[in-house]
């Protein structure tokens, strides 16, 4: 598969477009090529210098985007001529003028002209010459907010094979039920993993000690399946140490308290753990995309360490991002939650600066500290944004304000 479909959209370049033509990549249920902007006349006004595309071109392109979002997601690529055979294949590049401006224009139209708004759509103008001409790439995820419709004509569209078609009322009803079931599936999985985690924490491996632990679980919002994960580091990367730098100077280190070396297959997935040392750390990746990282520690004088919580949090995000990229679905959205649990009633959180987090965090096996669920998308700077939210949440749950802005998050393998 060409790298265009697996790399972050902001990294797509002219070489990726040329690869499509060189490989004569076909149109499918998740790929649509357009030679030019759709037009009822010989050519859309954009080609002659108009500051915006025609309503007809806009509606035709948006219909394709709606169809992808209502189906399995996909890529709309404008500026690629197709072959005459079937399935149609990428034949040649037909550059569109001012492609970066057109991409920005189209991004606004996607936001304003589709109901409800489709989250996480990526749009990029890829220059193929020095004049600024190029190709428009639109990456559309399968949407858990479907069905969507085009506001101009109130029609819903869906992708059938390599065609965009108007949905029937029955299809709209069925899709509504399907997406509601998908949301319920995510909720059920996260609830089940939380129950298993609390049971694991409640079984203290050492008498007269208090057990504490942290979990992050990430569940994809769309269907995905990878048949083999065991000993495939692309889908389950090793644990990393993170450095979080703040805009006003200073920073935090985020690390997992131990490494997980021993890998073994589990039912439809793989697991790494260290069964000898303590704290005990477990990494899991499941064929259907579920990702989880946990640790458990028993101490006579227990406490949570902020750096450990952040280490689990950051590594979980990195694991999910690695999984979706390795699976060829970098736009895949994840819902995730972070949880702290303990066999005691009140446990303090220790900060790396020994001053900021000076208040205890109240938790128990029946009422753990369960942070609000969040979404991992595929925006530029997404990891930075989520790390900033995570640090703020940890501070605020201890009654301590946190005003710093994250400048950069970097990581290195331990």
C-alpha positions in Angstrom: 0.0 0.0 0.0 1.4 3.5 -0.9 2.7 5.4 2.1 0.1 8.2 1.5 -2.5 6.1 3.2 -0.5 5.4 6.4 1.5 8.5 7.2 0.1 11.6 9.0 -1.6 13.8 6.5 0.7 16.8 7.2 3.7 14.7 6.1 2.2 13.7 2.7 4.4 15.1 -0.2 4.8 15.1 -3.9 6.6 11.7 -3.8 3.5 10.1 -2.2 1.3 11.4 -5.0 3.7 10.2 -7.7 3.7 6.7 -6.0 -0.1 6.5 -6.6 0.4 7.0 -10.3 3.5 4.8 -10.6 1.7 1.9 -8.9 -1.6 2.7 -10.8 -3.4 2.5 -7.5 -7.1 1.6 -8.0 -10.3 3.3 -6.8 -11.9 1.3 -4.0 -14.6 1.7 -1.4 -12.1 3.9 0.5 -10.3 5.8 -2.3 -11.8 8.2 -4.8 -9.9 10.1 -7.5 -11.1 13.3 -9.2 -9.2 14.6 -12.3 -10.4 18.1 -11.7 -13.0 20.2 -9.7 -16.5 19.0 -10.8 -18.2 21.5 -13.1 -21.3 21.7 -15.2 -19.3 23.8 -17.7 -15.9 23.2 -19.3 -14.0 24.3 -16.1 -14.7 25.6 -12.6 -14.0 29.3 -12.1 -11.2 28.4 -9.7 -9.0 27.7 -12.6 -9.4 31.2 -14.0 -8.6 32.9 -10.7 -11.9 32.9 -8.8 -11.4 33.2 -5.0 -13.8 30.3 -4.3 -15.0 27.2 -6.1 -18.5 27.0 -7.5 -21.4 25.7 -5.4 -21.7 22.8 -7.7 -18.0 21.8 -7.2 -18.4 22.3 -3.5 -21.5 20.1 -3.2 -20.0 17.3 -5.4 -16.9 17.1 -3.3 -18.7 17.4 0.0 -21.1 14.6 -1.0 -18.1 12.3 -1.5 -16.8 13.3 2.0 -20.1 12.6 3.6 -20.3 9.2 1.8 -16.9 8.2 3.3 -17.8 9.4 6.8 -21.1 7.5 6.7 -19.4 4.3 5.5 -15.8 3.2 6.4 -13.9 6.4 5.9 -11.5 7.0 3.1 -9.4 9.3 0.9 -10.7 11.8 -1.7 -7.9 12.9 -3.9 -8.5 15.7 -6.4 -6.0 16.3 -9.2 -5.5 12.7 -10.3 -6.7 11.6 -13.7 -8.1 8.0 -13.9 -7.7 5.2 -16.4 -10.6 4.0 -18.5 -10.5 0.4 -17.4 -12.3 -1.0 -14.3 -11.6 -0.6 -11.6 -10.4 2.9 -12.5 -6.7 3.5 -11.6 -4.5 6.5 -10.9 -3.2 7.4 -14.4 -1.6 10.8 -14.2 -1.3 14.0 -12.1 -3.5 16.9 -13.3 -2.4 19.8 -11.0 -4.9 22.2 -9.6 -3.8 25.9 -9.2 -3.3 27.3 -5.7 -3.8 24.0 -4.1 -3.0 25.2 -0.6 -5.6 28.0 -0.8 -8.1 25.5 -2.2 -7.4 23.1 0.7 -8.0 25.9 3.2 -11.2 26.9 1.4 -12.5 23.3 1.3 -11.7 22.8 5.0 -14.1 25.7 5.9 -16.8 24.3 3.6 -16.5 20.9 5.3 -17.0 22.6 8.7 -19.9 24.8 7.6 -21.9 22.8 5.1 -22.2 19.3 6.6 -24.6 18.4 9.4 -23.6 17.2 12.0 -20.0 18.3 11.6 -17.6 15.4 10.8 -14.8 15.3 13.4 -11.1 14.7 12.5 -11.3 15.4 8.7 -7.8 16.2 7.4 -7.3 18.3 4.3 -3.9 19.0 2.6 -2.8 20.7 -0.6 0.3 18.9 -1.9 2.5 21.0 -4.2 3.8 19.2 -7.2 5.6 22.2 -8.9 7.1 25.5 -7.9 4.0 27.5 -9.0 1.9 26.2 -6.1 -0.1 23.8 -8.3 -0.9 20.4 -6.9 -3.2 17.8 -5.5 -5.8 18.1 -2.8 -5.9 15.1 -0.3 -8.9 14.8 2.0 -8.7 12.1 4.6 -12.1 11.2 6.1 -12.5 8.9 9.1 -15.4 6.7 9.7 -17.6 8.8 11.9 -19.3 7.7 15.1 -21.5 10.8 14.7 -23.1 9.4 11.5 -25.4 9.7 9.6 -24.2 13.0 8.2 -26.0 15.0 5.5 -25.2 17.8 3.0 -26.9 20.9 4.3 -27.5 22.4 0.8 -30.0 19.6 -0.2 -30.5 17.7 3.1 -29.4 14.5 1.5 -27.3 11.7 3.2 -24.7 9.9 1.1 -22.9 6.6 1.5 -20.0 4.8 -0.3 -21.0 1.7 -2.1 -18.0 0.0 -3.7 -16.4 2.8 -5.7 -19.5 5.0 -5.9 -21.1 7.7 -3.9 -24.9 7.1 -3.6 -27.8 8.8 -1.9 -29.0 6.9 1.1 -32.5 5.6 1.4 -34.5 6.3 4.6 -34.0 2.6 5.6 -30.3 3.0 5.3 -30.3 6.2 7.4 -32.3 4.4 10.1 -30.0 1.3 10.0 -26.9 3.5 10.2 -28.2 5.4 13.2 -28.8 2.2 15.1 -25.4 0.8 14.0 -23.5 3.9 15.3 -25.4 3.9 18.6 -24.4 0.3 19.0 -20.8 1.3 18.3 -20.8 3.9 21.1 -22.3 1.3 23.4 -19.6 -1.2 22.5 -16.8 1.4 23.4 -18.6 2.1 26.7 -18.9 -1.6 27.5 -15.3 -2.4 26.8 -14.0 0.5 28.9 -16.3 -0.6 31.8 -15.1 -4.2 31.5 -11.5 -3.2 31.6 -12.1 -1.0 34.6 -13.7 -3.8 36.5 -10.8 -6.2 35.7 -8.3 -3.5 36.8 -10.0 -3.0 40.2 -10.1 -6.7 40.8 -6.3 -6.9 40.0 -5.6 -4.0 42.4 -7.8 -5.5 45.2 -5.6 -8.7 45.3 -2.6 -7.4 47.2 0.5 -9.6 46.6 2.0 -8.6 50.0 0.4 -8.7 53.4 0.3 -5.5 55.5 0.9 -3.4 52.4 -1.3 -1.1 50.5 -1.6 -1.6 46.7 -1.8 1.3 44.3 -2.1 1.2 40.5 -2.7 3.1 37.3 -4.4 2.1 34.1 -4.9 3.7 30.7 -7.2 1.9 28.2 -7.8 3.1 24.6 -10.6 1.7 22.4 -11.0 2.5 18.7 -14.3 4.1 17.6 -14.3 2.2 14.3 -13.9 -1.4 13.3 -10.4 -2.6 12.8 -8.8 -6.0 13.0 -5.1 -7.1 12.8 -4.8 -10.9 12.7 -1.3 -11.3 14.2 0.3 -9.2 16.9 2.7 -11.4 18.8 6.3 -10.2 18.7 5.4 -7.4 16.2 6.9 -4.2 17.7 5.3 -2.0 15.1 1.9 -2.7 16.8 3.2 -2.8 20.4 6.2 -0.5 20.8 8.5 -0.7 23.8 8.0 1.6 26.8 9.5 5.1 26.5 10.5 7.9 28.8 9.0 11.2 28.0 10.2 14.8 28.6 7.6 17.5 28.9 8.9 21.0 28.4 6.8 24.1 29.3 6.7 27.4 27.5 7.8 29.3 30.5 10.8 27.0 31.1 11.1 23.9 33.3 9.4 20.6 32.7 8.5 17.2 33.9 9.7 13.7 33.3 7.1 11.0 32.5 8.2 7.4 32.9 6.7 4.0 33.7 8.1 2.6 36.9 9.3 -0.7 35.3 9.7 -2.2 31.9 7.8 -5.1 30.4 10.1 -7.5 28.7 8.4 -10.9 28.6 5.9 -11.2 25.8 3.4 -13.9 25.2 0.3 -14.3 23.1 -3.2 -13.9 24.6 -6.5 -14.6 23.0 -6.6 -12.4 19.9 -3.8 -10.2 21.1 -0.4 -10.0 22.8 0.9 -9.0 26.2 4.2 -7.9 27.7 4.9 -8.0 31.4 7.5 -8.5 34.1 6.4 -11.3 36.4 9.4 -11.1 38.7 10.1 -7.5 39.7 7.9 -4.9 41.3 6.1 -2.6 40.4 4.4 -5.0 38.0 3.8 -3.4 34.5 1.6 -4.9 31.8 1.3 -3.8 28.2 -1.5 -5.3 26.0 -2.6 -4.9 22.4 -5.6 -6.7 21.0 -6.4 -7.6 17.4 -9.5 -5.4 17.4 -7.4 -2.4 18.4 -7.8 -2.2 22.1 -4.7 -0.9 23.8 -3.9 -1.0 27.6 -1.0 -0.2 29.9 -1.2 -0.8 33.7 1.1 -0.9 36.7 0.6 -2.2 40.3 2.7 -1.4 43.3 2.5 -2.5 47.0 4.0 -0.4 49.7 3.9 0.0 53.5 3.7 3.8 53.0 1.9 4.1 49.7 1.8 7.0 47.4 1.1 7.8 43.7 4.0 9.4 41.8 3.0 12.0 39.3 5.8 11.0 36.9 4.5 7.4 36.9 0.9 8.5 36.1 2.1 10.7 33.3 4.4 7.9 32.0 1.5 5.5 31.8 -0.7 8.2 30.2 1.9 9.2 27.5 3.0 5.7 26.7 -0.7 4.7 26.2 -1.2 7.5 23.7 2.0 6.5 21.9 1.0 2.8 21.8 -2.4 3.6 20.3 -0.9 5.9 17.7 1.7 3.2 16.7 -1.0 0.6 16.4 -3.2 2.6 14.1 -0.3 3.7 11.9 1.0 0.1 11.6 -2.5 -1.0 10.7 -2.6 1.6 7.8 -5.3 3.7 9.5 -3.5 6.7 11.0 -6.8 8.7 11.1 -8.5 6.1 13.4 -10.0 7.8 16.5 -9.6 6.3 19.9 -11.6 6.9 23.1 -9.5 6.5 26.2 -9.7 6.8 30.0 -7.1 7.0 32.8 -7.8 5.4 36.2 -6.1 5.3 39.6 -7.1 2.8 42.2 -5.9 1.6 45.6 -6.8 -0.7 48.5 -6.6 2.3 50.9 -9.0 5.2 51.3 -6.6 8.2 50.9 -3.3 8.2 49.0 -1.1 11.2 48.4 0.3 12.1 45.0 4.0 13.0 45.1 5.2 15.6 42.6 8.6 15.6 41.0 9.2 19.1 42.5 8.0 17.9 46.0 5.9 21.0 46.5 3.2 21.5 43.9 1.0 18.4 44.6 0.8 18.5 48.4 -2.7 17.3 48.9 -3.9 13.7 49.0 -6.0 12.1 46.3 -9.0 10.2 47.8 -9.6 6.8 46.1 -10.9 3.4 47.0 -11.5 0.1 45.3 -15.2 1.0 45.0 -14.8 4.7 44.1 -11.5 4.9 42.2 -10.2 8.1 40.6 -11.6 7.7 37.1 -10.6 10.7 34.9 -13.0 11.9 32.2 -12.9 10.0 28.9 -11.2 11.8 26.1 -10.5 11.3 22.3 -7.2 10.7 20.6 -7.5 12.2 17.1 -4.9 12.8 14.4 -4.3 16.5 14.6 -0.9 18.2 14.5 0.2 18.6 18.1 -2.4 16.3 19.4 0.0 14.5 21.9 1.1 17.9 23.3 -2.5 19.0 23.8 -3.6 15.8 25.5 -0.5 15.8 27.8 -1.3 19.3 28.9 -4.9 18.2 29.7 -3.6 15.2 31.6 -1.2 17.2 33.7 -3.9 19.7 34.5 -6.4 17.0 35.4 -3.9 15.3 37.8 -3.1 18.7 39.5 -6.7 19.8 39.7 -8.0 16.5 41.3 -5.6 17.3 44.1 -7.0 20.8 44.4 -3.8 22.4 42.9 -4.1 24.8 39.9 -1.8 24.2 36.9 -1.3 27.1 34.5 1.8 26.1 32.5 1.5 25.5 28.7 3.2 22.6 27.2 5.8 23.6 24.6 7.0 20.2 23.5 6.7 16.5 24.3 9.7 14.3 23.4 10.4 10.7 24.1 13.2 8.2 24.0 13.2 4.4 24.3 14.3 3.3 27.8 
